[in-house]
Amino acid sequence: MEMKPRTPEFDKLAFTVLAIEVSAEKLGVTATEMRRRLERTGLMKDLIRDCYDTLHTESRKAVAEDVVEALLNREKDRRE
């Protein structure tokens, strides 16, 4: 079976999954809950997808910290 080369779209999707999983773990929630919260606040697009070029160069720990901080700030702003 011949392996197809990885595409930029595949790399972005794989990073999105990683960002959701490490952020969920940091907050102690399920990946499903994290995805729902990121979608609801617009951060799935505004941060994870649109900032891929910068974020994907960071460590998993740094990605989790950035995503969780942005999520908590965005949720706080929406409550006020």
Stockholm file with secondary structure:
# STOCKHOLM 1.0

chainA/1-80         MEMKPRTPEFDKLAFTVLAIEVSAEKLGVTATEMRRRLERTGLMKDLIRDCYDTLHTESRKAVAEDVVEALLNREKDRRE
#=GR chainA/1-80 SS CCCCCCCHHHHHHHHHHHHHHHHHHHHTCCHHHHHHHHHHHTHIIIIIITTHHHHTTSCHHHHHHHHHHHHHHHHHHHHC
#=GC SS_cons        CCCCCCCHHHHHHHHHHHHHHHHHHHHTCCHHHHHHHHHHHTHIIIIIITTHHHHTTSCHHHHHHHHHHHHHHHHHHHHC
//
